[in-house]
Amino acid sequence: MWDGFVLAAIAALAWWWHDSMRARERALAVAGAACRRDELQFLDETVECVRTRPSRDDQGRLVLRRTYGFEFSDTGNNRRRGSVVILGTTVESVVLEPFLAQ
């Protein structure tokens, strides 16, 4: 009986890790695209998961809503914050702190 529980726990952890890495890669691509679109510098070329919580998608299914933060620069000598929210596998929003338009 314990063997089944241990295998289920390992499978759940493996799913969590795989799903988290897939969402992180998606957030990384979206943040980079937003910076390129607005001709901004995507600093450190990385995102960090700042919040994960369960939520419902448009079909009412229970999925994870993950918020990723990142930093960008509009002038090259400052840091501004941005965020990407991913609901399940769908990008829900991209928010950039106000910056100087070039």
C-alpha positions in Angstrom: 0.0 0.0 0.0 2.8 2.4 0.9 4.5 1.6 -2.4 1.5 2.9 -4.3 1.3 6.0 -2.3 5.0 6.7 -2.8 4.7 6.2 -6.6 1.7 8.5 -6.7 3.5 11.2 -4.8 6.6 10.9 -7.1 4.3 11.0 -10.2 2.5 14.1 -8.8 5.9 15.8 -8.1 7.1 15.0 -11.6 3.9 16.4 -13.2 4.2 19.6 -11.1 7.9 20.1 -12.1 7.2 19.4 -15.8 4.1 21.7 -15.8 6.0 24.5 -14.0 8.9 24.3 -16.4 6.6 24.5 -19.4 4.8 27.5 -17.9 8.1 29.2 -17.1 9.3 28.7 -20.7 6.1 30.2 -22.0 6.4 33.2 -19.6 10.0 33.7 -20.7 9.1 33.8 -24.4 6.1 36.1 -23.8 8.2 38.6 -21.7 11.0 38.6 -24.3 8.5 39.2 -27.1 6.9 42.1 -25.2 10.3 43.7 -24.7 11.3 43.3 -28.4 7.9 44.7 -29.5 8.4 47.8 -27.4 12.2 48.0 -28.1 13.1 47.5 -24.5 16.1 45.6 -22.9 14.9 42.4 -21.3 17.3 42.4 -18.3 18.9 39.1 -17.2 16.7 37.4 -19.8 14.9 35.5 -17.0 11.6 35.4 -15.2 10.7 34.4 -11.6 7.6 32.8 -10.4 6.2 35.2 -7.7 2.8 33.6 -7.2 1.0 30.3 -7.8 -2.6 29.6 -6.9 -5.5 27.5 -8.1 -8.1 29.2 -10.2 -10.8 28.4 -12.7 -10.4 28.8 -16.5 -13.1 29.8 -19.0 -14.5 26.2 -19.1 -14.7 26.0 -15.3 -11.8 23.6 -15.0 -9.5 23.9 -12.0 -6.0 25.0 -13.2 -3.0 26.9 -11.8 -2.7 30.6 -12.2 1.0 31.5 -12.2 2.4 35.0 -12.0 6.0 35.6 -13.3 8.0 38.8 -12.7 10.8 40.1 -14.8 12.8 43.3 -15.2 13.4 45.5 -18.3 15.0 48.8 -19.1 13.9 51.6 -21.3 17.0 53.7 -21.1 19.7 51.2 -20.4 20.6 52.5 -16.9 17.4 51.8 -15.0 15.3 48.8 -14.0 11.6 48.5 -14.4 9.3 45.6 -13.5 6.9 43.6 -15.6 4.8 40.6 -15.1 3.2 37.7 -17.1 0.2 35.8 -15.8 -0.4 32.3 -17.1 -3.7 30.6 -16.4 -3.2 26.9 -17.1 -1.5 27.0 -20.5 -3.0 30.3 -21.6 -1.3 33.7 -21.3 -3.8 35.8 -19.4 -2.0 39.1 -19.3 1.3 40.9 -19.7 1.9 44.1 -17.7 4.8 46.5 -18.1 5.6 49.3 -15.6 5.2 52.7 -17.3 8.3 53.6 -19.4 9.6 56.3 -21.7 8.5 55.8 -25.3 11.3 55.9 -27.8 
